[in-house]
Amino acid sequence: MKTLSELAQVLRQGLKEKGISQVSLGASAGLAKRTVTAVLSGTADYKVTTLLALLDRLGYEVAILPKAAADGLAPGTVPTAPVVKTRVQVARESNTVTDGGLVQHRDSHDR
């Protein structure tokens, strides 16, 4: 996440999933309703401790990652196929069978 708006969206989703109100969230976090409303607007700047309190009450944890790692977690990111092949894949592609450490090449009629 890179913006206050994105953080607010996560917080609003957490409220919806938990089925609690802004008033209830604020009370459990020790924050005024106007503070919670401002944070959830996605436009107000606030203290880190405010964010931590709200995230905690909604069951979230803060994790700090390098940007390269975070890019892989972005919504809509589709996992790619592994680049490194397993031993089984390599053996299948080279059309070999190992038997007790010996490599046997299959003839085309063995398939």
CYANA upper distance limits for C-alpha pairs under 8 A (distance plus 0.5 A):
  1 MET  CA      6 GLU  CA      6.48
  1 MET  CA      7 LEU  CA      7.23
  2 LYS  CA      6 GLU  CA      7.41
  3 THR  CA      7 LEU  CA      7.03
  4 LEU  CA      8 ALA  CA      6.56
  4 LEU  CA     42 GLY  CA      5.46
  4 LEU  CA     43 THR  CA      6.87
  4 LEU  CA     44 ALA  CA      8.17
  4 LEU  CA     45 ASP  CA      8.14
  5 SER  CA      9 GLN  CA      6.70
  5 SER  CA     41 SER  CA      7.83
  5 SER  CA     42 GLY  CA      4.45
  5 SER  CA     43 THR  CA      7.00
  6 GLU  CA     10 VAL  CA      7.00
  6 GLU  CA     42 GLY  CA      7.78
  7 LEU  CA     11 LEU  CA      6.83
  7 LEU  CA     42 GLY  CA      7.62
  8 ALA  CA     12 ARG  CA      6.55
  8 ALA  CA     39 VAL  CA      6.93
  8 ALA  CA     40 LEU  CA      5.24
  8 ALA  CA     41 SER  CA      7.01
  8 ALA  CA     42 GLY  CA      5.45
  9 GLN  CA     13 GLN  CA      6.63
  9 GLN  CA     40 LEU  CA      7.87
  9 GLN  CA     42 GLY  CA      8.05
 10 VAL  CA     14 GLY  CA      6.67
 11 LEU  CA     15 LEU  CA      6.78
 11 LEU  CA     40 LEU  CA      7.29
 11 LEU  CA     54 LEU  CA      8.25
 11 LEU  CA     55 LEU  CA      7.68
 11 LEU  CA     58 LEU  CA      8.10
 12 ARG  CA     16 LYS  CA      6.77
 12 ARG  CA     40 LEU  CA      7.01
 13 GLN  CA     17 GLU  CA      6.64
 14 GLY  CA     18 LYS  CA      6.54
 14 GLY  CA     58 LEU  CA      6.35
 15 LEU  CA     19 GLY  CA      6.34
 15 LEU  CA     20 ILE  CA      6.10
 15 LEU  CA     21 SER  CA      7.34
 15 LEU  CA     22 GLN  CA      8.11
 15 LEU  CA     58 LEU  CA      7.47
 16 LYS  CA     20 ILE  CA      7.37
 18 LYS  CA     58 LEU  CA      7.78
 20 ILE  CA     24 SER  CA      6.81
 20 ILE  CA     25 LEU  CA      7.28
 21 SER  CA     25 LEU  CA      6.68
 22 GLN  CA     26 GLY  CA      6.49
 22 GLN  CA     33 LYS  CA      7.11
 22 GLN  CA     36 VAL  CA      7.00
 22 GLN  CA     37 THR  CA      7.65
 23 VAL  CA     27 ALA  CA      6.59
 23 VAL  CA     32 ALA  CA      8.41
 23 VAL  CA     33 LYS  CA      6.02
 23 VAL  CA     36 VAL  CA      8.47
 24 SER  CA     28 SER  CA      6.71
 25 LEU  CA     29 ALA  CA      6.67
 25 LEU  CA     36 VAL  CA      8.33
 25 LEU  CA     54 LEU  CA      7.73
 25 LEU  CA     57 ARG  CA      7.50
 26 GLY  CA     30 GLY  CA      6.33
 26 GLY  CA     31 LEU  CA      5.11
 26 GLY  CA     32 ALA  CA      6.32
 26 GLY  CA     33 LYS  CA      6.21
 26 GLY  CA     35 THR  CA      8.39
 26 GLY  CA     36 VAL  CA      6.50
 26 GLY  CA     54 LEU  CA      8.23
 27 ALA  CA     31 LEU  CA      6.48
 27 ALA  CA     32 ALA  CA      7.67
 27 ALA  CA     33 LYS  CA      8.39
 28 SER  CA     57 ARG  CA      7.56
 29 ALA  CA     53 ALA  CA      6.06
 29 ALA  CA     54 LEU  CA      6.68
 29 ALA  CA     57 ARG  CA      7.13
 31 LEU  CA     35 THR  CA      6.87
 31 LEU  CA     36 VAL  CA      7.34
 31 LEU  CA     50 THR  CA      8.37
 32 ALA  CA     36 VAL  CA      7.08
 33 LYS  CA     37 THR  CA      6.57
 34 ARG  CA     38 ALA  CA      6.55
 35 THR  CA     39 VAL  CA      6.74
 36 VAL  CA     40 LEU  CA      6.61
 37 THR  CA     41 SER  CA      6.62
 38 ALA  CA     42 GLY  CA      7.69
 38 ALA  CA     43 THR  CA      7.73
 38 ALA  CA     44 ALA  CA      5.98
 39 VAL  CA     43 THR  CA      7.76
 39 VAL  CA     44 ALA  CA      6.32
 39 VAL  CA     45 ASP  CA      7.83
 39 VAL  CA     46 TYR  CA      7.49
 46 TYR  CA     50 THR  CA      7.19
 46 TYR  CA     51 LEU  CA      7.99
 47 LYS  CA     51 LEU  CA      7.21
 48 VAL  CA     52 LEU  CA      6.66
 49 THR  CA     53 ALA  CA      6.58
 50 THR  CA     54 LEU  CA      6.82
 51 LEU  CA     55 LEU  CA      6.56
 52 LEU  CA     56 ASP  CA      6.48
 52 LEU  CA     62 VAL  CA      8.10
 53 ALA  CA     57 ARG  CA      6.83
 54 LEU  CA     58 LEU  CA      6.82
 55 LEU  CA     59 GLY  CA      6.71
 55 LEU  CA     60 TYR  CA      5.40
 55 LEU  CA     61 GLU  CA      7.03
 55 LEU  CA     62 VAL  CA      8.35
 56 ASP  CA     60 TYR  CA      5.96
 56 ASP  CA     61 GLU  CA      7.05
 65 LEU  CA     69 ALA  CA      6.71
 65 LEU  CA     70 ALA  CA      6.49
 66 PRO  CA     70 ALA  CA      6.80
 67 LYS  CA     71 ASP  CA      6.60
 68 ALA  CA     72 GLY  CA      7.59
 69 ALA  CA     73 LEU  CA      7.63
 70 ALA  CA     74 ALA  CA      7.19
 72 GLY  CA     77 THR  CA      6.92
 73 LEU  CA     77 THR  CA      7.22
 85 LYS  CA     89 GLN  CA      6.40
 85 LYS  CA     90 VAL  CA      6.90
 86 THR  CA     90 VAL  CA      6.84
 87 ARG  CA     91 ALA  CA      6.59
 88 VAL  CA     92 ARG  CA      6.59
 89 GLN  CA     93 GLU  CA      6.59
 90 VAL  CA     94 SER  CA      6.65
 91 ALA  CA     95 ASN  CA      6.49
 91 ALA  CA     96 THR  CA      5.85
 91 ALA  CA     97 VAL  CA      7.15
 92 ARG  CA     96 THR  CA      6.90
 92 ARG  CA     97 VAL  CA      8.37
 95 ASN  CA    105 HIS  CA      7.02
 95 ASN  CA    106 ARG  CA      6.89
 96 THR  CA    103 VAL  CA      7.01
 96 THR  CA    104 GLN  CA      6.29
 96 THR  CA    105 HIS  CA      5.24
 96 THR  CA    106 ARG  CA      6.63
 97 VAL  CA    103 VAL  CA      6.35
 97 VAL  CA    104 GLN  CA      5.84
 97 VAL  CA    105 HIS  CA      6.95
 97 VAL  CA    106 ARG  CA      7.79
 98 THR  CA    102 LEU  CA      5.93
 98 THR  CA    103 VAL  CA      5.08
 98 THR  CA    104 GLN  CA      6.62
 99 ASP  CA    103 VAL  CA      6.95
 99 ASP  CA    104 GLN  CA      7.81
106 ARG  CA    110 ASP  CA      6.58
106 ARG  CA    111 ARG  CA      8.19
107 ASP  CA    111 ARG  CA      8.12
